[in-house]
Amino acid sequence: MSPLDNTQQQLIAYLRTPWAIRVRCDRIFTLATADQLQYFRCNLTKLEQVANYVIEVMQQHYPDF
């Protein structure tokens, strides 16, 4: 694998910033809620049920968290 040039390094650094991550997450969320993704769906009516499940799993596996 060849070393990265300066432009590639700058792009990677940007993509790792909280801002870039938020932008991409927002884009995915927008597409998911519009049922525009090929492999994922977003059903906000299930949000509370999913949140409760995540909390339950966290408490089981990370009781000191």
N, CA, C and O atoms as a CHARMM CRD file, in Angstrom:
* protein
*
  260
    1    1 MET  N      0.84700  -1.17500   0.00000 PROA 1      0.00000
    2    1 MET  CA     0.00000   0.00000   0.00000 PROA 1      0.00000
    3    1 MET  C      0.89300   1.23900   0.00000 PROA 1      0.00000
    4    1 MET  O      1.83200   1.33900   0.78900 PROA 1      0.00000
    5    2 SER  N      0.59500   2.15900  -0.87400 PROA 2      0.00000
    6    2 SER  CA     1.42700   3.35800  -0.97700 PROA 2      0.00000
    7    2 SER  C      1.04900   4.36900   0.10600 PROA 2      0.00000
    8    2 SER  O     -0.09000   4.39100   0.57100 PROA 2      0.00000
    9    3 PRO  N      2.00400   5.19600   0.49900 PROA 3      0.00000
   10    3 PRO  CA     1.71100   6.20700   1.52500 PROA 3      0.00000
   11    3 PRO  C      0.69400   7.22500   1.00700 PROA 3      0.00000
   12    3 PRO  O      0.59300   7.48700  -0.19100 PROA 3      0.00000
   13    4 LEU  N     -0.04200   7.77500   1.94300 PROA 4      0.00000
   14    4 LEU  CA    -1.06200   8.76400   1.58900 PROA 4      0.00000
   15    4 LEU  C     -0.42400  10.11400   1.31800 PROA 4      0.00000
   16    4 LEU  O      0.52400  10.51800   1.99200 PROA 4      0.00000
   17    5 ASP  N     -0.95900  10.80500   0.32100 PROA 5      0.00000
   18    5 ASP  CA    -0.46300  12.15700   0.07000 PROA 5      0.00000
   19    5 ASP  C     -1.16100  13.12700   1.02600 PROA 5      0.00000
   20    5 ASP  O     -2.07000  12.73900   1.76000 PROA 5      0.00000
   21    6 ASN  N     -0.73600  14.36900   1.01200 PROA 6      0.00000
   22    6 ASN  CA    -1.24500  15.37800   1.94400 PROA 6      0.00000
   23    6 ASN  C     -2.74900  15.58400   1.80100 PROA 6      0.00000
   24    6 ASN  O     -3.44900  15.73000   2.80400 PROA 6      0.00000
   25    7 THR  N     -3.25300  15.59800   0.57800 PROA 7      0.00000
   26    7 THR  CA    -4.69100  15.78800   0.34900 PROA 7      0.00000
   27    7 THR  C     -5.48900  14.65100   0.97400 PROA 7      0.00000
   28    7 THR  O     -6.52000  14.88500   1.60500 PROA 7      0.00000
   29    8 GLN  N     -5.02000  13.43500   0.80100 PROA 8      0.00000
   30    8 GLN  CA    -5.70600  12.28300   1.38000 PROA 8      0.00000
   31    8 GLN  C     -5.66600  12.33300   2.90200 PROA 8      0.00000
   32    8 GLN  O     -6.66100  12.02300   3.55800 PROA 8      0.00000
   33    9 GLN  N     -4.54500  12.71500   3.46000 PROA 9      0.00000
   34    9 GLN  CA    -4.42400  12.82900   4.91300 PROA 9      0.00000
   35    9 GLN  C     -5.37300  13.89300   5.46000 PROA 9      0.00000
   36    9 GLN  O     -5.98700  13.70400   6.50900 PROA 9      0.00000
   37   10 GLN  N     -5.48800  15.01200   4.74200 PROA 10     0.00000
   38   10 GLN  CA    -6.40300  16.07300   5.17300 PROA 10     0.00000
   39   10 GLN  C     -7.85400  15.59800   5.10700 PROA 10     0.00000
   40   10 GLN  O     -8.64800  15.90200   5.99700 PROA 10     0.00000
   41   11 LEU  N     -8.19900  14.86200   4.06600 PROA 11     0.00000
   42   11 LEU  CA    -9.55800  14.34300   3.94000 PROA 11     0.00000
   43   11 LEU  C     -9.87600  13.37700   5.07400 PROA 11     0.00000
   44   11 LEU  O    -10.95400  13.44600   5.66400 PROA 11     0.00000
   45   12 ILE  N     -8.96500  12.49700   5.37400 PROA 12     0.00000
   46   12 ILE  CA    -9.16500  11.55400   6.47500 PROA 12     0.00000
   47   12 ILE  C     -9.31900  12.30400   7.78900 PROA 12     0.00000
   48   12 ILE  O    -10.19700  11.97700   8.58800 PROA 12     0.00000
   49   13 ALA  N     -8.48700  13.29600   8.02200 PROA 13     0.00000
   50   13 ALA  CA    -8.57800  14.09000   9.25400 PROA 13     0.00000
   51   13 ALA  C     -9.93900  14.77200   9.34700 PROA 13     0.00000
   52   13 ALA  O    -10.54700  14.79400  10.41700 PROA 13     0.00000
   53   14 TYR  N    -10.42300  15.32800   8.23800 PROA 14     0.00000
   54   14 TYR  CA   -11.73700  15.97600   8.23600 PROA 14     0.00000
   55   14 TYR  C    -12.84000  14.96300   8.52800 PROA 14     0.00000
   56   14 TYR  O    -13.72200  15.22800   9.34600 PROA 14     0.00000
   57   15 LEU  N    -12.80000  13.80700   7.86700 PROA 15     0.00000
   58   15 LEU  CA   -13.85700  12.80600   8.04400 PROA 15     0.00000
   59   15 LEU  C    -13.94100  12.28900   9.47300 PROA 15     0.00000
   60   15 LEU  O    -14.97000  11.74600   9.87500 PROA 15     0.00000
   61   16 ARG  N    -12.88200  12.44900  10.23100 PROA 16     0.00000
   62   16 ARG  CA   -12.86300  12.01500  11.63200 PROA 16     0.00000
   63   16 ARG  C    -13.34700  13.09000  12.59500 PROA 16     0.00000
   64   16 ARG  O    -13.44300  12.83300  13.79500 PROA 16     0.00000
   65   17 THR  N    -13.65100  14.27600  12.10800 PROA 17     0.00000
   66   17 THR  CA   -14.09800  15.35400  12.99700 PROA 17     0.00000
   67   17 THR  C    -15.55400  15.14200  13.40000 PROA 17     0.00000
   68   17 THR  O    -16.32800  14.55700  12.64300 PROA 17     0.00000
   69   18 PRO  N    -15.93100  15.61300  14.58600 PROA 18     0.00000
   70   18 PRO  CA   -17.33200  15.51500  14.99400 PROA 18     0.00000
   71   18 PRO  C    -18.28100  16.16300  13.98000 PROA 18     0.00000
   72   18 PRO  O    -19.36800  15.64300  13.73000 PROA 18     0.00000
   73   19 TRP  N    -17.87800  17.28500  13.40100 PROA 19     0.00000
   74   19 TRP  CA   -18.73100  17.97500  12.42500 PROA 19     0.00000
   75   19 TRP  C    -19.02900  17.07300  11.22600 PROA 19     0.00000
   76   19 TRP  O    -20.18600  16.93200  10.82800 PROA 19     0.00000
   77   20 ALA  N    -17.99900  16.46900  10.65700 PROA 20     0.00000
   78   20 ALA  CA   -18.18500  15.60900   9.48300 PROA 20     0.00000
   79   20 ALA  C    -19.04100  14.39500   9.83000 PROA 20     0.00000
   80   20 ALA  O    -19.87900  13.97200   9.03400 PROA 20     0.00000
   81   21 ILE  N    -18.83100  13.84600  11.00400 PROA 21     0.00000
   82   21 ILE  CA   -19.62400  12.69400  11.43600 PROA 21     0.00000
   83   21 ILE  C    -21.08600  13.09300  11.59000 PROA 21     0.00000
   84   21 ILE  O    -21.97500  12.35700  11.16100 PROA 21     0.00000
   85   22 ARG  N    -21.34700  14.25400  12.19800 PROA 22     0.00000
   86   22 ARG  CA   -22.73300  14.72800  12.35400 PROA 22     0.00000
   87   22 ARG  C    -23.41300  14.92800  11.00500 PROA 22     0.00000
   88   22 ARG  O    -24.57200  14.55500  10.82400 PROA 22     0.00000
   89   23 VAL  N    -22.68700  15.51600  10.06400 PROA 23     0.00000
   90   23 VAL  CA   -23.24800  15.76700   8.73100 PROA 23     0.00000
   91   23 VAL  C    -23.65200  14.44800   8.08400 PROA 23     0.00000
   92   23 VAL  O    -24.74900  14.33700   7.53500 PROA 23     0.00000
   93   24 ARG  N    -22.78800  13.46100   8.14300 PROA 24     0.00000
   94   24 ARG  CA   -23.10300  12.17800   7.53100 PROA 24     0.00000
   95   24 ARG  C    -24.21900  11.45500   8.26700 PROA 24     0.00000
   96   24 ARG  O    -25.07400  10.83800   7.63200 PROA 24     0.00000
   97   25 CYS  N    -24.22900  11.52000   9.58700 PROA 25     0.00000
   98   25 CYS  CA   -25.31300  10.90100  10.35800 PROA 25     0.00000
   99   25 CYS  C    -26.64900  11.54800  10.02700 PROA 25     0.00000
  100   25 CYS  O    -27.65800  10.85700   9.88600 PROA 25     0.00000
  101   26 ASP  N    -26.65800  12.86400   9.90200 PROA 26     0.00000
  102   26 ASP  CA   -27.88800  13.56900   9.54400 PROA 26     0.00000
  103   26 ASP  C    -28.37700  13.12800   8.17000 PROA 26     0.00000
  104   26 ASP  O    -29.57400  12.92400   7.96400 PROA 26     0.00000
  105   27 ARG  N    -27.45800  12.98500   7.24700 PROA 27     0.00000
  106   27 ARG  CA   -27.82000  12.54900   5.88900 PROA 27     0.00000
  107   27 ARG  C    -28.42400  11.14400   5.91300 PROA 27     0.00000
  108   27 ARG  O    -29.44100  10.89500   5.26600 PROA 27     0.00000
  109   28 ILE  N    -27.81100  10.23900   6.64600 PROA 28     0.00000
  110   28 ILE  CA   -28.32500   8.87500   6.73900 PROA 28     0.00000
  111   28 ILE  C    -29.68700   8.86600   7.42200 PROA 28     0.00000
  112   28 ILE  O    -30.59900   8.17200   6.97300 PROA 28     0.00000
  113   29 PHE  N    -29.83500   9.63100   8.50700 PROA 29     0.00000
  114   29 PHE  CA   -31.11900   9.69800   9.21000 PROA 29     0.00000
  115   29 PHE  C    -32.21200  10.24300   8.29600 PROA 29     0.00000
  116   29 PHE  O    -33.32000   9.70900   8.26400 PROA 29     0.00000
  117   30 THR  N    -31.90400  11.29500   7.56100 PROA 30     0.00000
  118   30 THR  CA   -32.87600  11.88700   6.63900 PROA 30     0.00000
  119   30 THR  C    -33.30200  10.87300   5.58200 PROA 30     0.00000
  120   30 THR  O    -34.49200  10.73000   5.30000 PROA 30     0.00000
  121   31 LEU  N    -32.35100  10.18400   5.00700 PROA 31     0.00000
  122   31 LEU  CA   -32.67700   9.17000   3.99800 PROA 31     0.00000
  123   31 LEU  C    -33.46300   8.01000   4.60900 PROA 31     0.00000
  124   31 LEU  O    -34.40300   7.50800   3.99400 PROA 31     0.00000
  125   32 ALA  N    -33.08700   7.58600   5.80400 PROA 32     0.00000
  126   32 ALA  CA   -33.76900   6.46100   6.45000 PROA 32     0.00000
  127   32 ALA  C    -35.21600   6.79600   6.78000 PROA 32     0.00000
  128   32 ALA  O    -36.10800   5.97700   6.55700 PROA 32     0.00000
  129   33 THR  N    -35.45700   7.98200   7.30500 PROA 33     0.00000
  130   33 THR  CA   -36.83200   8.34800   7.66100 PROA 33     0.00000
  131   33 THR  C    -37.69400   8.58000   6.42900 PROA 33     0.00000
  132   33 THR  O    -38.92200   8.55500   6.51700 PROA 33     0.00000
  133   34 ALA  N    -37.06600   8.80300   5.28900 PROA 34     0.00000
  134   34 ALA  CA   -37.80300   8.94700   4.02400 PROA 34     0.00000
  135   34 ALA  C    -37.87100   7.61500   3.27300 PROA 34     0.00000
  136   34 ALA  O    -38.32400   7.56500   2.13000 PROA 34     0.00000
  137   35 ASP  N    -37.41900   6.53900   3.92100 PROA 35     0.00000
  138   35 ASP  CA   -37.39700   5.19700   3.32200 PROA 35     0.00000
  139   35 ASP  C    -36.64300   5.19800   1.99300 PROA 35     0.00000
  140   35 ASP  O    -37.09000   4.61400   1.00600 PROA 35     0.00000
  141   36 GLN  N    -35.49200   5.86400   1.99200 PROA 36     0.00000
  142   36 GLN  CA   -34.67800   6.00000   0.78500 PROA 36     0.00000
  143   36 GLN  C    -33.39600   5.16200   0.83500 PROA 36     0.00000
  144   36 GLN  O    -32.54300   5.28400  -0.04500 PROA 36     0.00000
  145   37 LEU  N    -33.25700   4.31700   1.85500 PROA 37     0.00000
  146   37 LEU  CA   -32.05800   3.48800   1.95800 PROA 37     0.00000
  147   37 LEU  C    -32.36400   2.07100   1.49100 PROA 37     0.00000
  148   37 LEU  O    -33.45900   1.55400   1.71300 PROA 37     0.00000
  149   38 GLN  N    -31.39600   1.46000   0.85100 PROA 38     0.00000
  150   38 GLN  CA   -31.60200   0.12400   0.30400 PROA 38     0.00000
  151   38 GLN  C    -31.62800  -0.94800   1.39300 PROA 38     0.00000
  152   38 GLN  O    -32.41700  -1.88900   1.31100 PROA 38     0.00000
  153   39 TYR  N    -30.78000  -0.81800   2.40400 PROA 39     0.00000
  154   39 TYR  CA   -30.60900  -1.89000   3.37200 PROA 39     0.00000
  155   39 TYR  C    -31.14300  -1.59200   4.76800 PROA 39     0.00000
  156   39 TYR  O    -31.17600  -2.48900   5.61000 PROA 39     0.00000
  157   40 PHE  N    -31.55800  -0.37100   5.03400 PROA 40     0.00000
  158   40 PHE  CA   -32.00200  -0.00300   6.37000 PROA 40     0.00000
  159   40 PHE  C    -33.33400   0.72300   6.31000 PROA 40     0.00000
  160   40 PHE  O    -33.66500   1.38000   5.32400 PROA 40     0.00000
  161   41 ARG  N    -34.08600   0.58700   7.39000 PROA 41     0.00000
  162   41 ARG  CA   -35.33800   1.32800   7.55700 PROA 41     0.00000
  163   41 ARG  C    -35.31400   1.99100   8.93800 PROA 41     0.00000
  164   41 ARG  O    -34.62600   1.53400   9.85100 PROA 41     0.00000
  165   42 CYS  N    -36.06200   3.05000   9.06300 PROA 42     0.00000
  166   42 CYS  CA   -36.14900   3.75500  10.33900 PROA 42     0.00000
  167   42 CYS  C    -37.62000   3.90800  10.69500 PROA 42     0.00000
  168   42 CYS  O    -38.36700   4.61100  10.01500 PROA 42     0.00000
  169   43 ASN  N    -38.02300   3.24200  11.76500 PROA 43     0.00000
  170   43 ASN  CA   -39.40000   3.30100  12.22500 PROA 43     0.00000
  171   43 ASN  C    -39.39500   3.98500  13.58900 PROA 43     0.00000
  172   43 ASN  O    -39.15300   3.34400  14.61200 PROA 43     0.00000
  173   44 LEU  N    -39.65900   5.27400  13.59700 PROA 44     0.00000
  174   44 LEU  CA   -39.57100   6.04500  14.84000 PROA 44     0.00000
  175   44 LEU  C    -40.63000   5.65000  15.85800 PROA 44     0.00000
  176   44 LEU  O    -40.49600   5.98100  17.03600 PROA 44     0.00000
  177   45 THR  N    -41.67300   4.95500  15.43700 PROA 45     0.00000
  178   45 THR  CA   -42.66800   4.49600  16.41200 PROA 45     0.00000
  179   45 THR  C    -42.08500   3.41500  17.32100 PROA 45     0.00000
  180   45 THR  O    -42.64900   3.12900  18.37800 PROA 45     0.00000
  181   46 LYS  N    -40.98100   2.82000  16.92900 PROA 46     0.00000
  182   46 LYS  CA   -40.32300   1.77500  17.72500 PROA 46     0.00000
  183   46 LYS  C    -39.17500   2.32500  18.57100 PROA 46     0.00000
  184   46 LYS  O    -38.48800   1.56100  19.24900 PROA 46     0.00000
  185   47 LEU  N    -38.96300   3.62400  18.53800 PROA 47     0.00000
  186   47 LEU  CA   -37.81200   4.22600  19.20500 PROA 47     0.00000
  187   47 LEU  C    -37.76800   3.91400  20.70300 PROA 47     0.00000
  188   47 LEU  O    -36.71900   3.53100  21.22000 PROA 47     0.00000
  189   48 GLU  N    -38.87700   4.07200  21.39500 PROA 48     0.00000
  190   48 GLU  CA   -38.89400   3.81300  22.83800 PROA 48     0.00000
  191   48 GLU  C    -38.58400   2.34700  23.13500 PROA 48     0.00000
  192   48 GLU  O    -37.83000   2.04600  24.06100 PROA 48     0.00000
  193   49 GLN  N    -39.15500   1.44800  22.36400 PROA 49     0.00000
  194   49 GLN  CA   -38.91100   0.01800  22.54400 PROA 49     0.00000
  195   49 GLN  C    -37.43100  -0.31700  22.31600 PROA 49     0.00000
  196   49 GLN  O    -36.84000  -1.08500  23.07500 PROA 49     0.00000
  197   50 VAL  N    -36.85400   0.25100  21.28900 PROA 50     0.00000
  198   50 VAL  CA   -35.43900   0.01300  20.99600 PROA 50     0.00000
  199   50 VAL  C    -34.56100   0.60400  22.09900 PROA 50     0.00000
  200   50 VAL  O    -33.60400  -0.03600  22.53600 PROA 50     0.00000
  201   51 ALA  N    -34.87400   1.79900  22.54600 PROA 51     0.00000
  202   51 ALA  CA   -34.08700   2.43000  23.61300 PROA 51     0.00000
  203   51 ALA  C    -34.13000   1.58300  24.88000 PROA 51     0.00000
  204   51 ALA  O    -33.10600   1.39700  25.53700 PROA 51     0.00000
  205   52 ASN  N    -35.29400   1.07700  25.22300 PROA 52     0.00000
  206   52 ASN  CA   -35.41800   0.21800  26.40100 PROA 52     0.00000
  207   52 ASN  C    -34.59300  -1.05800  26.24900 PROA 52     0.00000
  208   52 ASN  O    -33.96700  -1.51300  27.20600 PROA 52     0.00000
  209   53 TYR  N    -34.59300  -1.62800  25.06000 PROA 53     0.00000
  210   53 TYR  CA   -33.79600  -2.83000  24.79500 PROA 53     0.00000
  211   53 TYR  C    -32.30500  -2.53700  24.95600 PROA 53     0.00000
  212   53 TYR  O    -31.57800  -3.32200  25.56400 PROA 53     0.00000
  213   54 VAL  N    -31.85700  -1.42300  24.41700 PROA 54     0.00000
  214   54 VAL  CA   -30.43900  -1.04900  24.52400 PROA 54     0.00000
  215   54 VAL  C    -30.05600  -0.85600  25.98800 PROA 54     0.00000
  216   54 VAL  O    -28.99600  -1.31300  26.41500 PROA 54     0.00000
  217   55 ILE  N    -30.89700  -0.19400  26.74800 PROA 55     0.00000
  218   55 ILE  CA   -30.63200   0.00900  28.17800 PROA 55     0.00000
  219   55 ILE  C    -30.54800  -1.33100  28.89400 PROA 55     0.00000
  220   55 ILE  O    -29.65700  -1.54000  29.71800 PROA 55     0.00000
  221   56 GLU  N    -31.46400  -2.23500  28.58900 PROA 56     0.00000
  222   56 GLU  CA   -31.47300  -3.56400  29.21000 PROA 56     0.00000
  223   56 GLU  C    -30.17600  -4.32400  28.90400 PROA 56     0.00000
  224   56 GLU  O    -29.56900  -4.90700  29.80400 PROA 56     0.00000
  225   57 VAL  N    -29.76100  -4.31600  27.65900 PROA 57     0.00000
  226   57 VAL  CA   -28.52300  -5.00800  27.26900 PROA 57     0.00000
  227   57 VAL  C    -27.32000  -4.37300  27.95400 PROA 57     0.00000
  228   57 VAL  O    -26.43400  -5.08000  28.43400 PROA 57     0.00000
  229   58 MET  N    -27.28400  -3.05300  28.00100 PROA 58     0.00000
  230   58 MET  CA   -26.16600  -2.36700  28.66200 PROA 58     0.00000
  231   58 MET  C    -26.10600  -2.72900  30.14100 PROA 58     0.00000
  232   58 MET  O    -25.02700  -2.98100  30.67700 PROA 58     0.00000
  233   59 GLN  N    -27.25600  -2.75400  30.80000 PROA 59     0.00000
  234   59 GLN  CA   -27.28100  -3.08000  32.22300 PROA 59     0.00000
  235   59 GLN  C    -26.83900  -4.51800  32.47200 PROA 59     0.00000
  236   59 GLN  O    -26.19400  -4.80500  33.48100 PROA 59     0.00000
  237   60 GLN  N    -27.18500  -5.42900  31.55100 PROA 60     0.00000
  238   60 GLN  CA   -26.77500  -6.82900  31.69800 PROA 60     0.00000
  239   60 GLN  C    -25.27000  -6.99300  31.50500 PROA 60     0.00000
  240   60 GLN  O    -24.61400  -7.70400  32.26600 PROA 60     0.00000
  241   61 HSD  N    -24.73700  -6.34300  30.50000 PROA 61     0.00000
  242   61 HSD  CA   -23.33700  -6.54900  30.13900 PROA 61     0.00000
  243   61 HSD  C    -22.37300  -5.56000  30.79300 PROA 61     0.00000
  244   61 HSD  O    -21.18200  -5.84300  30.91900 PROA 61     0.00000
  245   62 TYR  N    -22.87900  -4.42200  31.20300 PROA 62     0.00000
  246   62 TYR  CA   -22.03900  -3.38900  31.82100 PROA 62     0.00000
  247   62 TYR  C    -22.74400  -2.83500  33.06100 PROA 62     0.00000
  248   62 TYR  O    -23.14400  -1.67000  33.07500 PROA 62     0.00000
  249   63 PRO  N    -22.89800  -3.65000  34.09000 PROA 63     0.00000
  250   63 PRO  CA   -23.68400  -3.22400  35.26000 PROA 63     0.00000
  251   63 PRO  C    -23.10700  -2.02300  36.00200 PROA 63     0.00000
  252   63 PRO  O    -23.83700  -1.32500  36.70600 PROA 63     0.00000
  253   64 ASP  N    -21.82100  -1.77500  35.85500 PROA 64     0.00000
  254   64 ASP  CA   -21.19600  -0.64400  36.54700 PROA 64     0.00000
  255   64 ASP  C    -21.17800   0.62400  35.71100 PROA 64     0.00000
  256   64 ASP  O    -20.63400   1.64200  36.14000 PROA 64     0.00000
  257   65 PHE  N    -21.76100   0.57400  34.53400 PROA 65     0.00000
  258   65 PHE  CA   -21.72300   1.71800  33.62700 PROA 65     0.00000
  259   65 PHE  C    -22.56600   2.83800  34.11000 PROA 65     0.00000
  260   65 PHE  O    -22.64200   3.87900  33.45700 PROA 65     0.00000
